[in-house]
Amino acid sequence: MRQATARAHSNIAFIKYWGNQDDDLRLPVNPSISMNLDNLYTDTTVLWDDTLASDSLTINGESASGKALERVSKHLDKLRKQLQISSPAQVQSKNNFPMGAGIASSASAFAALTLAAVTAAEVELSERELSALARLGSGSASRSIPAGFVEWHTGKTHGESFAETVVQANYWDLIDVIAIVSDEHKHTTSQAGHPTAKTSDLQNARVAGAAQRLQICKQAIIDRDFSTFTEVVESDSNLMHAVMMTSQPPLFYWKPTTLTIMESIRDWRSEGLAVCYTLDAGPNVHCICISNDADTVRNRLQTLSGVIDVRVANAGGAAHILP
Ligand code: DP6
């Protein structure tokens, strides 16, 4: 078989990845932990084809060139080296969520691309090896290979930096209620942002505490302890954004509506609603709660002015091959 199609889910980090020891290998400076999102995914078909002159890429049915194709081709070069093949590839990728809705797609995209490319080459790799390979395309993609709640180990070498399941998706019924406040393409991608992290005086302090926050977060997940979880998740997100805002050049991802939502979440919590927030490299707010409260959180978010859409996602499974 020279062709395979894989599906991988997007993920939301509870303890964040921000900054690399090695940008080319995407060896992070700290470990991270995340949850896969079941109904936000990318399906990617890879065909290794010797008759092609070069790699080609379509995203949601449209032919892609420029930076998107360059990044995919660069990842394919790394895969060709690992898989010891030389054929160009035809890549067709589809997201089931709207592009430009401000939901990160590089995690699901590079996880699906990696699994499809390896399977199409008829090479059998362990989940650990697949996760490390996906990492080379996008750091967060390493966490979209295993199922459920996932920890990405920092590592000092390529093979040591991989992600694995902490607990399966059905272990805890956490929901990510995503408030979309902007559908603009961000000015600074994560890829461009990571190298700036070290220019912030706050990055060393953030990194120094990351392993401990990860342990607290992991234990809170294992204990299904939402109040400990809330404290550490919001703190970690605030720390990452503090680093972003104090880097050179400074990165301000928040919009006024972002702050309104964060404040509302604190108010709702003081009234007894169990919900917390976390933000990636963008203005949208991931509101995490237990499934019983998801409708309430969604309804309340929809009443806030500036919220243009709300998406709801359960914990999701591993990347897998589609028939
Ligand atoms: C803020 O994985 O998107 O979402 O490795 O350059 O593709 P690249 O970066 P990416 O960075 C994600 C950063 C984050 C936090 C996180 O998901 O851990």
Residues whose N, C-alpha, C, O or C-beta is under 5 A from the ligand:
A	BS01	DP6	A13 I15 K16 Y17 R26 S32 S106 G137 S138 G139 S140 A141 S190 Q191 D280 A281
